[in-house]
Amino acid sequence: MSPTVFALWMLTVVLDTGGQLAFKAAASHPEAGDGLARWKHMLARPWIWLGGACYVFEFLAWIAFLSLVPLGRGLLLGSINIVVIMLAGRVLFRERLTPMRVTGILLVTAGVALVGIA
Amino acid sequence: MKRFYLIGFGALLGFDTLAQICFKFAGMHALPLQANLTWLLRLFSEPWVYGAIAGYIGAFFTWMSLLKHAPIGPAFAASHLEVVSGLLLSVPIFGEHISLAQGAGAVLIVAGIVCLARSESDADTPPAAA
């Protein structure tokens, strides 16, 4: 894997995770209320905008990444996002890691590692 | 109701797969890769990038209507299985070759996604029933 491809891959992971976490932070504010008030509350705070910006840049980074690697390989490598987002959810939002989840994380990681090394 | 799920999951997978194939075409047609406006203009002057956006929008609305009724576990799995459909379709569409390591990696990843989907289905006192 060339340094450019690796850097673009990591960039998509960082932007995807950042976007997901920002949307989670935007959506889970406890005093936000309901309906229109909730949306007003979300739009007045930076999280939803940060999430949107992450997604726009991720969109471009993902196209750039796929223009340099075969689609199949790119999709397999991109699966690591699932793992990183779940671990970040555990650290930042104290989401539970059950044995089944840990098994899933290990299997996906092993699969991505196998594709990445080969 | 079973048929509703099947069509819903199929549509989600279809939209996601369409988006990924369009992403690949969009990237190919915008080569050489440059970090500048010229690259962006090349990218957006081809139809493929709009196909990718359409696929994403379709997937978003399918996902939202699925989540109203379908359990989160299978929905989560279906939303990630474009890895497999994209890998398989890359052979006839882009003439790619699936290596042994990639096949084995795909099996491990799918097994992992199934585990993660089942952990969501078990409803182990989730913090928010998203």
Interface residues (C-beta under 8 A of the other chain):
Chain A: T4 S28 L60 W62 I63 A64 F65 L66 S67 L68 P70 L71 G72 R73 G74 L75 L76 G78 S79 I82 M86 F93 E95 R96 T98 M100 R101 T103 G104 I105 L106 L107 V108 T109 A110 G111 V112 L114 V115 I117 A118
Chain B: Q20 I21 F23 K24 A26 G27 M28 A30 L31 L33 L40 L43 V49 A52 H80 E82 V83 G86 L87 S90 V91 F94 E96 I98 S99 A101 Q102 A104 G105 A106 V107 L108 I109 A111 G112 I113 V114 C115 L116 R118 S119 D122 D124 P127 A128
